[in-house]
Amino acid sequence: MKKRLLVLMMLVSSLAQARTVTDILQRSVVIPDNPQRIIVGESRMIYTLALVEEGNPAKRVVGWPGDLKKLDSQNWARYTAAFPEINAIPVTGQANYGQISVEKAIALKPDLVILPVYAKKESNHDDVQAQLTRAGIPVIYIDTRVNQLANTVPSLKILGQALNDSAKAGRFIAFYQQHMQRIKQRLEQAQPERPGVMLQLHIGRRETCCTTVSHGNLADLITYAGGENIAAGRFASVFGQLSPEAIVSLNPALWLATGMAGPGQKNQLQLGPDVNAGQARASFRQVLSRDPVVSQLSAVRSGRTLAVWHNFYMSPWHLLDVEIFAKFFHPQLFSDLDPQRTLDEMNRDFLTVPQTGTYWTTAQ
């Protein structure tokens, strides 16, 4: 009798310490009340975790892919310097969770797995999710990089609930909405003419011109900030190519580029924590001049160009993209807008590891 009573008490206790979370895919998932062993589907999710966790944003992470170290070595160095224990987090796969070793993930005994929604394949998560679920490990999804405008605030709320710290998440949500609404309301009131904008992703990294975005993520941010994306409707996928001939014929008023190389990576656009303003400007000027088509466009020849750090768009930090874009597209309408002050406020109020360095630049 006592044994059965003990089992019943343990079961009641277990249920009391669980909660149901509805993730961004509208899946209802029962998770532990305060999970302490988390696997995330990309290590660059640390950008978002930093906004909802106090102290070390990876303090609960027991496994993640190697994308942060591989694709953002500047921030990897900063976070591991601030929190050396991050170096010891096991790597579960290459650049994303589509390459995850499910066996390794299960062996790490996580009590929660948090996966991002990706743009390239809608179903690339199905097999991983199914295997983890069969192993009794709860899986939830968030989205701050595909349909950011609709999904960022709900994703932050989901993280706040899942990590049992809705207070900090709520503070950042209020900050985010205030800054985003300012742009939206001013554009709605002024109704300015939208300049044609060409976005070139990873300028300098590829020999061919030009990889861009037709819809979703950065394309949506361009539209939100008052620009007209010239690649809209040009191809069905999110990411694709515009030929030099098409770009010349469309003759965009403004040229926008992304990059994330460090100061030691020559012939690429250098932006990020370890890059100073002079290095960023010089590298942007160099990559623009190397392309025989791009360098002759009227937008480039007249200096109507801007480069931003590529990784901003992957997290709620994209509010900085929106402010930077709005000021670039409509300098008079947003003459009082100061994205650097916004970043300073984020550093002061939310980020344990400050984002200092150069994250956007012109070629002038």
C-alpha positions in Angstrom: 0.0 0.0 0.0 2.8 2.4 1.0 4.6 1.6 -2.3 1.6 2.3 -4.4 1.0 5.6 -2.5 4.6 6.6 -3.1 4.3 5.9 -6.8 1.0 7.9 -7.0 2.7 10.8 -5.2 5.6 10.7 -7.6 3.2 10.7 -10.5 1.2 13.7 -9.1 4.5 15.5 -8.5 5.7 14.9 -12.0 2.4 16.2 -13.5 2.5 19.3 -11.3 6.0 20.1 -12.5 5.0 19.9 -16.2 3.3 22.4 -18.4 1.8 22.5 -21.9 3.3 24.9 -24.4 1.9 25.7 -27.8 4.9 26.2 -30.2 5.1 28.3 -33.3 3.8 25.4 -35.4 0.7 25.3 -33.2 1.7 22.0 -31.6 0.7 21.4 -28.0 3.7 19.9 -26.2 4.0 18.9 -22.6 7.4 20.0 -21.2 9.1 20.1 -17.8 8.2 23.2 -15.7 11.8 24.4 -15.5 14.0 22.5 -18.0 17.7 22.4 -17.1 19.1 20.2 -20.0 18.3 21.8 -23.4 19.4 21.0 -26.9 18.9 23.7 -29.5 18.8 23.1 -33.2 21.4 25.8 -34.0 24.0 27.4 -31.8 23.3 30.8 -33.3 20.0 30.6 -31.3 22.3 32.1 -28.6 21.4 35.5 -30.1 17.8 35.0 -29.0 18.5 33.1 -25.8 20.6 36.1 -24.7 17.4 38.2 -24.7 15.4 35.9 -22.5 18.1 34.3 -20.2 20.0 36.0 -17.4 23.8 35.6 -17.3 25.2 32.9 -19.5 22.6 32.5 -22.3 23.8 28.9 -22.9 23.7 27.9 -19.3 21.1 25.2 -19.8 22.4 24.0 -23.2 23.8 20.5 -23.2 24.1 20.1 -27.0 24.0 22.1 -30.2 25.3 22.1 -33.8 28.5 23.8 -34.7 27.2 26.7 -36.7 28.1 29.5 -34.2 31.8 28.5 -34.2 31.8 27.9 -37.9 29.8 30.8 -39.2 30.2 33.5 -36.5 33.7 33.0 -35.1 33.7 36.5 -33.8 30.8 36.0 -31.5 32.0 32.5 -30.7 35.2 34.0 -29.4 33.4 36.6 -27.4 30.9 34.3 -25.7 33.5 31.6 -24.9 35.8 34.3 -23.4 32.9 35.5 -21.2 31.7 32.0 -20.4 34.5 29.4 -21.0 32.1 26.6 -20.1 30.5 27.1 -23.5 33.5 25.4 -25.0 32.5 22.2 -23.4 29.0 22.0 -24.8 28.9 18.8 -27.0 28.4 19.4 -30.7 25.4 17.4 -32.1 26.0 18.0 -35.8 27.4 20.3 -38.4 25.8 23.6 -39.3 22.1 22.9 -38.5 19.8 20.4 -36.9 19.0 18.8 -40.2 22.5 17.2 -39.8 22.0 16.4 -36.1 23.0 13.0 -34.7 19.8 11.9 -33.1 21.7 9.1 -31.2 24.1 11.7 -29.7 21.2 14.0 -28.8 19.3 11.2 -27.0 22.5 10.2 -25.2 22.8 13.7 -23.8 19.5 13.1 -21.9 17.9 16.5 -22.7 14.6 17.3 -21.0 13.7 19.7 -23.9 14.8 20.3 -27.5 14.2 23.7 -29.2 14.3 23.7 -33.0 14.1 26.6 -35.4 11.9 26.8 -38.5 14.0 27.0 -41.6 13.3 28.6 -45.0 14.9 26.1 -47.3 12.9 22.9 -46.5 9.6 22.8 -44.8 9.9 19.1 -43.9 13.6 18.8 -43.0 12.7 18.6 -39.3 10.2 15.8 -39.5 12.5 12.8 -39.1 14.5 14.4 -36.2 11.3 15.4 -34.4 9.8 12.0 -34.8 12.8 10.2 -33.5 13.2 12.5 -30.5 9.5 12.2 -29.7 9.6 8.4 -29.8 12.5 8.6 -27.3 10.2 10.6 -25.0 12.0 13.9 -25.4 9.7 16.9 -25.9 10.4 19.1 -29.0 9.2 22.6 -29.6 9.7 25.0 -32.5 10.3 28.7 -32.7 10.7 31.0 -35.6 12.7 34.3 -35.6 14.3 34.0 -39.1 11.7 32.9 -41.7 8.5 34.8 -40.9 9.9 37.2 -38.3 7.2 39.8 -38.5 4.5 37.4 -37.5 6.5 34.9 -35.4 9.1 36.8 -33.4 6.9 38.0 -30.6 5.1 34.6 -30.2 8.4 32.8 -30.3 9.8 35.0 -27.5 6.7 34.3 -25.5 7.1 30.6 -26.1 10.8 30.8 -24.9 9.8 32.8 -21.9 7.2 30.1 -21.0 9.5 27.2 -21.8 12.4 28.5 -19.8 10.2 29.7 -16.9 11.3 33.3 -17.2 8.5 35.2 -18.9 9.4 38.5 -17.2 12.7 39.1 -19.1 11.1 37.9 -22.3 8.2 40.3 -21.7 10.5 43.3 -21.2 12.3 42.6 -24.5 9.0 42.1 -26.3 7.9 45.6 -25.1 11.2 47.1 -26.3 10.9 45.3 -29.6 7.3 46.3 -30.3 8.0 49.9 -29.4 10.8 50.2 -31.9 9.0 48.3 -34.7 5.8 50.2 -34.3 7.6 53.5 -34.5 8.7 52.6 -38.0 5.4 51.2 -39.1 3.3 54.1 -37.8 5.5 56.8 -39.4 5.5 55.1 -42.8 1.7 54.7 -42.6 1.3 58.4 -41.8 3.8 59.7 -44.4 3.1 57.3 -47.2 6.5 58.0 -48.9 7.4 56.7 -52.3 9.2 53.4 -51.9 12.7 53.2 -53.5 13.7 50.2 -55.5 16.1 48.1 -53.4 18.5 45.3 -54.5 19.7 43.1 -51.7 22.8 41.1 -52.3 23.5 38.3 -49.7 27.0 37.5 -48.6 28.6 40.0 -51.0 32.2 39.0 -51.8 31.8 35.3 -50.8 30.5 34.1 -54.2 31.9 34.7 -57.6 28.5 35.0 -59.3 26.0 37.8 -59.0 23.7 38.0 -57.3 22.1 35.9 -54.5 19.1 37.6 -53.0 15.7 37.0 -51.3 12.3 37.2 -53.0 10.0 36.9 -50.0 10.2 36.1 -46.3 13.0 37.1 -43.8 15.1 40.0 -45.1 12.7 40.7 -48.0 9.9 41.2 -45.5 12.2 43.5 -43.4 12.9 45.6 -46.5 9.2 46.0 -47.2 8.4 46.8 -43.5 11.1 49.5 -43.5 9.6 51.2 -46.6 11.6 49.7 -49.5 10.5 48.0 -52.7 12.4 44.8 -53.1 13.2 44.4 -56.8 13.5 40.6 -56.4 9.9 40.2 -55.2 8.1 37.7 -57.4 11.2 37.0 -59.6 11.5 33.4 -58.3 9.3 31.0 -56.3 11.8 30.1 -53.6 12.9 32.3 -50.7 16.5 32.5 -51.8 17.5 32.7 -55.4 19.6 34.5 -58.1 19.0 37.6 -60.1 21.2 37.8 -63.3 23.3 40.8 -63.9 21.2 41.5 -67.0 18.0 41.6 -64.9 19.6 43.8 -62.3 20.8 46.3 -64.9 17.3 46.4 -66.5 15.6 46.9 -63.1 18.2 49.7 -62.2 17.6 49.7 -58.4 17.7 53.1 -56.7 19.5 51.6 -53.7 22.0 48.8 -53.2 21.9 46.8 -50.0 24.4 44.0 -49.1 25.0 41.6 -46.2 28.3 40.1 -44.9 29.9 38.8 -41.7 33.6 38.3 -42.4 36.1 39.0 -39.7 39.1 41.4 -40.0 41.4 38.6 -41.2 39.1 37.4 -44.0 40.3 39.4 -47.1 38.2 40.0 -50.2 35.0 39.8 -48.2 32.7 42.2 -46.5 34.0 42.6 -43.0 31.4 43.3 -40.3 30.9 42.2 -36.7 32.3 42.5 -33.2 36.0 42.6 -34.1 35.7 44.9 -37.1 36.3 48.7 -36.8 34.6 51.3 -38.9 37.5 51.8 -41.2 37.9 48.1 -41.9 34.2 47.7 -42.6 34.1 50.7 -45.0 37.2 49.7 -46.9 36.1 46.1 -47.3 32.7 47.2 -48.6 34.3 49.5 -51.1 36.6 46.7 -52.3 33.9 44.1 -52.8 31.7 46.5 -54.7 34.5 47.6 -57.0 35.5 44.0 -57.9 32.2 43.2 -59.6 32.2 44.6 -63.1 28.4 44.8 -63.3 27.5 46.0 -59.7 30.3 48.6 -59.7 28.7 50.3 -62.8 25.2 50.6 -61.5 24.0 54.1 -60.8 23.1 53.3 -57.2 26.7 52.1 -56.5 28.4 54.8 -58.6 26.5 57.5 -56.7 27.1 56.0 -53.3 23.6 54.9 -52.5 24.8 51.7 -50.9 24.6 50.1 -47.4 26.0 46.9 -45.9 24.6 45.2 -42.8 25.8 42.3 -40.6 24.2 39.2 -42.1 23.3 37.5 -38.8 21.0 40.3 -37.5 18.1 38.8 -39.5 18.3 35.5 -37.7 17.0 36.7 -34.3 15.0 39.5 -32.8 18.1 41.6 -33.3 16.5 42.2 -36.8 14.8 45.2 -35.3 18.2 46.8 -35.9 17.9 45.9 -39.6 14.6 47.6 -39.8 15.9 50.8 -38.2 19.0 50.8 -40.4 17.0 50.1 -43.5 14.3 52.7 -42.7 17.0 55.4 -42.2 18.7 54.4 -45.4 15.5 54.3 -47.5 14.0 57.5 -46.1 16.7 59.6 -44.5 14.6 62.7 -44.1 11.6 60.9 -42.6 13.8 59.1 -40.1 16.4 61.8 -39.5 15.9 61.4 -35.8 16.3 57.6 -35.8 19.5 56.3 -34.2 20.1 52.5 -34.6 23.3 52.8 -32.7 21.5 54.1 -29.7 19.0 51.2 -30.0 22.0 48.8 -30.0 23.4 50.6 -27.0 20.1 50.2 -25.1 20.0 46.5 -26.0 23.5 46.1 -24.7 22.7 47.9 -21.5 19.3 46.3 -20.7 19.4 42.8 -22.2 22.7 41.5 -23.4 25.3 40.0 -20.9 27.9 40.0 -23.7 27.7 43.5 -25.4 27.6 43.7 -29.1 30.4 46.2 -29.8 32.2 46.6 -33.1 30.8 47.6 -36.6 27.6 46.0 -37.8 26.7 48.3 -40.7 28.6 50.6 -43.1 28.5 52.6 -46.3 31.2 52.6 -48.9 31.7 56.4 -48.6 
